[in-house]
Amino acid sequence: DNFENQDEKNFSRNGLGLAISYNMAKLLNGTLKVENTSDGWVMFTLTLPVMELTTGVSETKRLTAEYIPQIDTQPILKLPQYEFDKMRPTLLVVDDEIEMLWFIGEIFSCDFNVVTLQDPERLEQVMNEVYPNVIICDVMMPGIGGIELTRQIKLMKETAHIPIIIVSGRHEMEQQMEALSAGAEMYITKPFSAEYLRITVCQVMERKEILKNYFSSPISSFEKSDGKLTHKESKKFLQAVLKIINDNVTNKDLTPRYIADRLAISPRSLYRKMEEIGEDSPTDLIRKCRLHVAKDLLLTTQKTIDEIVFDSGFSNKVTFFKVFREKYECTPKEFRMKHLKEIQQ
């Protein structure tokens, strides 16, 4: 259980060995099982089927088949180096396994400037020298892990926008959720398809470019509401108008000129701006807000109609009754009685 946490460098922790061994056993119609022993060891049991010796094979062929070529098993010690082309995007790969740095580097070397980093502690130094478009990072590394590294990158304003893809031999859902919560865009488990990783990186970069084009375009200045586009500055202006009305709705001096004065513009400019954003005139907005207050007072208080007229900011009863009937198609008294009956029922 503590295999991924050990510090010994003579063990490979890239998560590929077991998967390869298991699949090789299956290809040979065998099985590969693993179990914990009582004394704290882990025992692997490889079982292969007995096969009959093929008859008729010449001695020469049998001798040839028994030849075992000498394989160079010297470990890779040198990090891959690739030519840097300013016209290509840059990919930073962070992994303490040098074999994995070579593997991922070869996948992207034709289309990217691949920068490899075996020591995650040197990330800040590397980031000062290169400006990656995408980062691929392992989870389990000595010193600082991939999730903590992701968190640090996403907390910095200068680097928070860089997409990060986590690759790991750990499949636990908790680990994946922690990585995504730290800010990673993707979590890919080992062993993975080289083509799958390549497509993932390309899609992440394309998504980033789409967002960049959107926020640099005029359309990003608008928000869609109720099926129509509203400029963000216009929305901000409307909110300012509504706040003034809301704060002064019971004030009989609340008029379009009063609003214009508070906004430091002329009444004509106020009407023009309201017309440009397709909203009601300032007069109509004031009336709607006052009607809303009057309706609320009718339903939640025992105040008289005269008191409600005054408390909702209307200057006289005639105007109040006129606009109320236009809005609700009944008198204030009828409106109150109707809703009282509905509550009682």
Secondary structure, DSSP 8 states (H G I E B T S, - for coil): --GGG---TTS--SS-HHHHHHHHHHHTT-EEEEEE-TTS-EEEEEE-------TT--HHHHHHHT-----------S-------TTS-EEEEE-S-HHHHHHHHHHHTTTSEEEEES-GGGHHHHHHH---SEEEEES--SSS-HHHHHHHHHHSTTTTTS-EEEEES---HHHHHHHHHHT-SEEEESS--HHHHHHHHHHHHHHHHHHHHHHTSGGGGEEEETTEEEEHHHHHHHHHHHHHHHHTTT-TT--HHHHHHHHTS-HHHHHHHHHHTT---HHHHHHHHHHHHHHHHHHH----HHHHHHHTT-S-HHHHHHHHHHHHSS-HHHHHHHHHHHHH-
